[in-house]
Amino acid sequence: MSRALRYGLGLLLAALLFPAAASAYSWPIRPFYQPHAIRGYFDDPRLSGDETGFHFGVDISAPDGTPVYAIEPGRARVHGLAVSVLPKRGGHLLSYWHVVPEVLTNQRVRRHQLIGEVEKGAGHVHLAERKGGNYVNPLRLGGLAPYVDDTAPLLRKTTFYSGGTAMPAASVHGTVDLTVDADDPEPFPLPPLEWSHATLAPALIRWRVVQGSTTIRRWETAVDFRAIVLPLSLFTHVYAPGTHQNRPFKPGRYEFYLAHELDTRAWPNGAYVLQVEALDVQENEGEASFPFTVTN
């Protein structure tokens, strides 16, 4: 099935499903009730200039100058090229970044009122949501909608490291760090051309080790981006040094640690299989098996 056809079917499915998601909120760009392309997911890595950390929102692709509207009503707070709308008690605290503001601090704004335009050179609006003092995933169930994703994460390769140096999977020995390269293809066409190959980080990764029908190491969750933004202190624990975010004409690479200081000497020498599963926020699942041999 072509990408364009999948996109059209996604729009139809979204239109059918949206009335059931009454607690969800609409998009900040028109059309409000159709999904838009996203080029940066929640908890994606951010490594540029002095910025290192987990992405605390989602980047919605939009041409420079695109009008940006308040998703929920409230009182505006303007800080540079960002607008936050403080809700009434119990609502969403939503912030819109890379926006040239059209409102003033303390101004009352209505739902779907114009609050600004995408700044020149940005090509997207960064949407962030806070609840209870924490940034939460806008694409969680009950958040930004409609959003339809029919692509499953891809598990590309695993690597065993000893002292920062990769070792062949045919001869794994000693205490090792274990990583997986995984990404989630963008489900919608991403304009402009320089971002058309952008990929996204999966929302959940787990793994186990088997030998034949015997489970050697039970399922363990290595990554869980489904709820809140992770603290900066975990960044180098989650992302391996080969990681980088999407750049123009260059897709992101997401290398995740599955385990640190895994002692393979606890296992008899022989052939094993590493099984890895990855899910996105809509629970599309990718899975792969990677054989390796312990030679202590």
MARTOR-894422 format. One record per residue (C-alpha): residue number from 1; residue in one letter; x, y, z. Coordinates in steps of 0.05 Angstrom, whole numbers. Layout:
REM MARTOR-894422
+-----+------+--------+--------+--------+
:  nr : rest :   east :  north :     up :
+-----+------+--------+--------+--------+
: NUM :    A :      X :      Y :      Z :
...
+-----+------+--------+--------+--------+
END
This chain:
REM MARTOR-894422
+-----+------+--------+--------+--------+
:  nr : rest :   east :  north :     up :
+-----+------+--------+--------+--------+
:   1 :    M :      0 :      0 :      0 :
:   2 :    S :     28 :     68 :    -19 :
:   3 :    R :     43 :    121 :     34 :
:   4 :    A :     -8 :    168 :      2 :
:   5 :    L :    -62 :    115 :      5 :
:   6 :    R :    -46 :     98 :     78 :
:   7 :    Y :    -50 :    172 :     93 :
:   8 :    G :   -119 :    177 :     61 :
:   9 :    L :   -144 :    116 :     97 :
:  10 :    G :   -116 :    145 :    162 :
:  11 :    L :   -156 :    209 :    152 :
:  12 :    L :   -220 :    168 :    141 :
:  13 :    L :   -207 :    125 :    202 :
:  14 :    A :   -191 :    186 :    244 :
:  15 :    A :   -257 :    219 :    224 :
:  16 :    L :   -294 :    156 :    245 :
:  17 :    L :   -258 :    148 :    311 :
:  18 :    F :   -254 :    220 :    335 :
:  19 :    P :   -325 :    227 :    363 :
:  20 :    A :   -309 :    170 :    411 :
:  21 :    A :   -250 :    208 :    440 :
:  22 :    A :   -289 :    263 :    474 :
:  23 :    S :   -233 :    277 :    525 :
:  24 :    A :   -182 :    289 :    470 :
:  25 :    Y :   -163 :    357 :    444 :
:  26 :    S :   -155 :    384 :    373 :
:  27 :    W :    -93 :    406 :    335 :
:  28 :    P :    -65 :    477 :    340 :
:  29 :    I :    -63 :    486 :    264 :
:  30 :    R :   -118 :    479 :    212 :
:  31 :    P :   -153 :    434 :    198 :
:  32 :    F :   -165 :    423 :    272 :
:  33 :    Y :   -196 :    354 :    266 :
:  34 :    Q :   -148 :    321 :    218 :
:  35 :    P :    -81 :    290 :    235 :
:  36 :    H :    -18 :    327 :    216 :
:  37 :    A :     53 :    303 :    205 :
:  38 :    I :     99 :    302 :    266 :
:  39 :    R :    174 :    306 :    257 :
:  40 :    G :    194 :    301 :    331 :
:  41 :    Y :    164 :    255 :    383 :
:  42 :    F :    160 :    261 :    458 :
:  43 :    D :    226 :    240 :    492 :
:  44 :    D :    263 :    240 :    426 :
:  45 :    P :    336 :    259 :    438 :
:  46 :    R :    356 :    331 :    432 :
:  47 :    L :    430 :    342 :    417 :
:  48 :    S :    444 :    409 :    385 :
:  49 :    G :    488 :    466 :    409 :
:  50 :    D :    483 :    471 :    484 :
:  51 :    E :    418 :    430 :    486 :
:  52 :    T :    421 :    359 :    511 :
:  53 :    G :    360 :    323 :    537 :
:  54 :    F :    293 :    290 :    523 :
:  55 :    H :    244 :    325 :    478 :
:  56 :    F :    188 :    352 :    523 :
:  57 :    G :    134 :    356 :    471 :
:  58 :    V :    119 :    341 :    398 :
:  59 :    D :    141 :    379 :    335 :
:  60 :    I :     83 :    388 :    287 :
:  61 :    S :    107 :    401 :    217 :
:  62 :    A :     80 :    467 :    189 :
:  63 :    P :    107 :    517 :    138 :
:  64 :    D :    136 :    583 :    164 :
:  65 :    G :     80 :    633 :    175 :
:  66 :    T :     26 :    580 :    188 :
:  67 :    P :    -27 :    608 :    236 :
:  68 :    V :    -26 :    575 :    304 :
:  69 :    Y :    -89 :    572 :    346 :
:  70 :    A :   -104 :    560 :    420 :
:  71 :    I :   -127 :    489 :    431 :
:  72 :    E :   -160 :    507 :    497 :
:  73 :    P :   -184 :    574 :    525 :
:  74 :    G :   -148 :    609 :    581 :
:  75 :    R :   -101 :    666 :    597 :
:  76 :    A :    -40 :    677 :    552 :
:  77 :    R :     31 :    683 :    576 :
:  78 :    V :     82 :    705 :    525 :
:  79 :    H :    156 :    689 :    533 :
:  80 :    G :    198 :    705 :    472 :
:  81 :    L :    176 :    662 :    413 :
:  82 :    A :    131 :    619 :    456 :
:  83 :    V :     59 :    626 :    480 :
:  84 :    S :     30 :    588 :    539 :
:  85 :    V :    -45 :    587 :    553 :
:  86 :    L :    -60 :    577 :    627 :
:  87 :    P :   -127 :    542 :    633 :
:  88 :    K :   -181 :    546 :    684 :
:  89 :    R :   -175 :    497 :    741 :
:  90 :    G :   -170 :    426 :    717 :
:  91 :    G :   -152 :    441 :    644 :
:  92 :    H :    -90 :    430 :    602 :
:  93 :    L :    -31 :    477 :    607 :
:  94 :    L :    -10 :    479 :    535 :
:  95 :    S :     51 :    516 :    506 :
:  96 :    Y :     65 :    532 :    434 :
:  97 :    W :    138 :    544 :    415 :
:  98 :    H :    172 :    574 :    353 :
:  99 :    V :    112 :    621 :    347 :
: 100 :    V :    112 :    696 :    332 :
: 101 :    P :     58 :    717 :    382 :
: 102 :    E :     -6 :    753 :    364 :
: 103 :    V :    -30 :    758 :    436 :
: 104 :    L :     -4 :    792 :    499 :
: 105 :    T :     12 :    766 :    568 :
: 106 :    N :    -51 :    762 :    611 :
: 107 :    Q :    -96 :    768 :    551 :
: 108 :    R :   -157 :    722 :    552 :
: 109 :    V :   -160 :    676 :    492 :
: 110 :    R :   -217 :    634 :    466 :
: 111 :    R :   -213 :    563 :    441 :
: 112 :    H :   -186 :    563 :    369 :
: 113 :    Q :   -168 :    637 :    374 :
: 114 :    L :   -106 :    657 :    333 :
: 115 :    I :    -46 :    664 :    380 :
: 116 :    G :     11 :    671 :    330 :
: 117 :    E :     47 :    645 :    268 :
: 118 :    V :    104 :    595 :    259 :
: 119 :    E :    169 :    635 :    261 :
: 120 :    K :    213 :    640 :    200 :
: 121 :    G :    262 :    582 :    193 :
: 122 :    A :    226 :    537 :    243 :
: 123 :    G :    181 :    497 :    197 :
: 124 :    H :    143 :    469 :    256 :
: 125 :    V :    106 :    486 :    320 :
: 126 :    H :    130 :    452 :    384 :
: 127 :    L :     70 :    433 :    427 :
: 128 :    A :     82 :    418 :    500 :
: 129 :    E :     32 :    399 :    555 :
: 130 :    R :     41 :    401 :    630 :
: 131 :    K :     -2 :    365 :    681 :
: 132 :    G :     14 :    363 :    755 :
: 133 :    G :     80 :    398 :    744 :
: 134 :    N :    105 :    346 :    693 :
: 135 :    Y :    109 :    348 :    618 :
: 136 :    V :     64 :    293 :    591 :
: 137 :    N :     61 :    260 :    523 :
: 138 :    P :     12 :    299 :    479 :
: 139 :    L :      0 :    237 :    436 :
: 140 :    R :    -23 :    194 :    494 :
: 141 :    L :    -95 :    169 :    493 :
: 142 :    G :   -139 :    229 :    511 :
: 143 :    G :    -88 :    279 :    485 :
: 144 :    L :    -76 :    307 :    415 :
: 145 :    A :   -127 :    277 :    367 :
: 146 :    P :   -144 :    253 :    318 :
: 147 :    Y :    -78 :    218 :    305 :
: 148 :    V :    -72 :    153 :    266 :
: 149 :    D :     -7 :    115 :    261 :
: 150 :    D :     -5 :     51 :    220 :
: 151 :    T :     71 :     43 :    219 :
: 152 :    A :    106 :     -6 :    266 :
: 153 :    P :    175 :     10 :    297 :
: 154 :    L :    235 :    -21 :    263 :
: 155 :    L :    289 :    -57 :    302 :
: 156 :    R :    351 :    -50 :    259 :
: 157 :    K :    409 :    -81 :    297 :
: 158 :    T :    437 :    -97 :    366 :
: 159 :    T :    508 :    -85 :    390 :
: 160 :    F :    548 :   -114 :    448 :
: 161 :    Y :    600 :    -66 :    475 :
: 162 :    S :    659 :    -80 :    521 :
: 163 :    G :    694 :    -18 :    546 :
: 164 :    G :    659 :     23 :    493 :
: 165 :    T :    684 :    -22 :    436 :
: 166 :    A :    635 :    -65 :    396 :
: 167 :    M :    647 :   -139 :    397 :
: 168 :    P :    623 :   -191 :    346 :
: 169 :    A :    557 :   -225 :    363 :
: 170 :    A :    592 :   -291 :    347 :
: 171 :    S :    639 :   -282 :    406 :
: 172 :    V :    605 :   -247 :    465 :
: 173 :    H :    643 :   -252 :    530 :
: 174 :    G :    653 :   -219 :    597 :
: 175 :    T :    613 :   -159 :    621 :
: 176 :    V :    580 :   -121 :    565 :
: 177 :    D :    533 :    -63 :    550 :
: 178 :    L :    477 :    -82 :    503 :
: 179 :    T :    442 :    -34 :    454 :
: 180 :    V :    390 :    -35 :    399 :
: 181 :    D :    381 :     13 :    341 :
: 182 :    A :    306 :     25 :    334 :
: 183 :    D :    262 :     78 :    302 :
: 184 :    D :    189 :     90 :    284 :
: 185 :    P :    174 :    113 :    213 :
: 186 :    E :    133 :    176 :    206 :
: 187 :    P :     62 :    154 :    184 :
: 188 :    F :     46 :    217 :    144 :
: 189 :    P :     83 :    251 :     86 :
: 190 :    L :    132 :    301 :    116 :
: 191 :    P :    143 :    366 :     78 :
: 192 :    P :    189 :    398 :     59 :
: 193 :    L :    238 :    353 :     22 :
: 194 :    E :    295 :    360 :     72 :
: 195 :    W :    252 :    329 :    127 :
: 196 :    S :    220 :    274 :     84 :
: 197 :    H :    265 :    220 :    113 :
: 198 :    A :    255 :    238 :    186 :
: 199 :    T :    244 :    181 :    235 :
: 200 :    L :    218 :    180 :    306 :
: 201 :    A :    235 :    145 :    371 :
: 202 :    P :    191 :     86 :    393 :
: 203 :    A :    151 :     95 :    457 :
: 204 :    L :    168 :     28 :    490 :
: 205 :    I :    225 :    -22 :    482 :
: 206 :    R :    232 :    -88 :    518 :
: 207 :    W :    277 :   -149 :    511 :
: 208 :    R :    292 :   -220 :    534 :
: 209 :    V :    343 :   -275 :    521 :
: 210 :    V :    324 :   -347 :    502 :
: 211 :    Q :    361 :   -411 :    486 :
: 212 :    G :    316 :   -456 :    446 :
: 213 :    S :    251 :   -461 :    485 :
: 214 :    T :    283 :   -439 :    550 :
: 215 :    T :    279 :   -368 :    575 :
: 216 :    I :    347 :   -347 :    601 :
: 217 :    R :    330 :   -275 :    617 :
: 218 :    R :    257 :   -254 :    627 :
: 219 :    W :    225 :   -194 :    591 :
: 220 :    E :    253 :   -128 :    616 :
: 221 :    T :    231 :    -58 :    596 :
: 222 :    A :    289 :    -15 :    575 :
: 223 :    V :    252 :     47 :    550 :
: 224 :    D :    183 :     75 :    566 :
: 225 :    F :    166 :    143 :    536 :
: 226 :    R :     90 :    136 :    540 :
: 227 :    A :     75 :    180 :    599 :
: 228 :    I :    121 :    236 :    625 :
: 229 :    V :    186 :    267 :    601 :
: 230 :    L :    246 :    232 :    631 :
: 231 :    P :    296 :    271 :    674 :
: 232 :    L :    361 :    294 :    642 :
: 233 :    S :    400 :    250 :    690 :
: 234 :    L :    374 :    188 :    652 :
: 235 :    F :    394 :    213 :    583 :
: 236 :    T :    461 :    176 :    578 :
: 237 :    H :    430 :    115 :    612 :
: 238 :    V :    376 :    111 :    557 :
: 239 :    Y :    411 :    136 :    495 :
: 240 :    A :    479 :    108 :    472 :
: 241 :    P :    532 :    154 :    442 :
: 242 :    G :    514 :    137 :    370 :
: 243 :    T :    447 :    172 :    378 :
: 244 :    H :    428 :    236 :    341 :
: 245 :    Q :    363 :    271 :    325 :
: 246 :    N :    333 :    285 :    257 :
: 247 :    R :    370 :    336 :    215 :
: 248 :    P :    354 :    364 :    146 :
: 249 :    F :    367 :    309 :     94 :
: 250 :    K :    390 :    262 :    149 :
: 251 :    P :    344 :    217 :    189 :
: 252 :    G :    354 :    209 :    263 :
: 253 :    R :    390 :    150 :    293 :
: 254 :    Y :    365 :    123 :    360 :
: 255 :    E :    411 :     75 :    395 :
: 256 :    F :    380 :     52 :    461 :
: 257 :    Y :    414 :     16 :    518 :
: 258 :    L :    379 :    -49 :    534 :
: 259 :    A :    426 :    -67 :    590 :
: 260 :    H :    488 :    -38 :    625 :
: 261 :    E :    543 :    -84 :    652 :
: 262 :    L :    508 :   -148 :    632 :
: 263 :    D :    550 :   -206 :    659 :
: 264 :    T :    550 :   -260 :    606 :
: 265 :    R :    595 :   -304 :    649 :
: 266 :    A :    532 :   -325 :    686 :
: 267 :    W :    510 :   -364 :    624 :
: 268 :    P :    541 :   -427 :    596 :
: 269 :    N :    578 :   -419 :    530 :
: 270 :    G :    534 :   -431 :    470 :
: 271 :    A :    483 :   -401 :    422 :
: 272 :    Y :    428 :   -354 :    446 :
: 273 :    V :    375 :   -309 :    416 :
: 274 :    L :    361 :   -238 :    438 :
: 275 :    Q :    288 :   -220 :    426 :
: 276 :    V :    269 :   -147 :    424 :
: 277 :    E :    200 :   -114 :    418 :
: 278 :    A :    184 :    -41 :    406 :
: 279 :    L :    117 :     -5 :    409 :
: 280 :    D :     94 :     65 :    389 :
: 281 :    V :     42 :    107 :    425 :
: 282 :    Q :    -14 :     72 :    387 :
: 283 :    E :     15 :      4 :    405 :
: 284 :    N :     38 :    -16 :    335 :
: 285 :    E :     89 :    -69 :    350 :
: 286 :    G :    155 :    -85 :    317 :
: 287 :    E :    195 :   -146 :    337 :
: 288 :    A :    260 :   -179 :    317 :
: 289 :    S :    307 :   -235 :    339 :
: 290 :    F :    383 :   -229 :    340 :
: 291 :    P :    426 :   -291 :    350 :
: 292 :    F :    491 :   -287 :    389 :
: 293 :    T :    541 :   -335 :    418 :
: 294 :    V :    572 :   -333 :    487 :
: 295 :    T :    646 :   -352 :    487 :
: 296 :    N :    673 :   -341 :    557 :
+-----+------+--------+--------+--------+
END
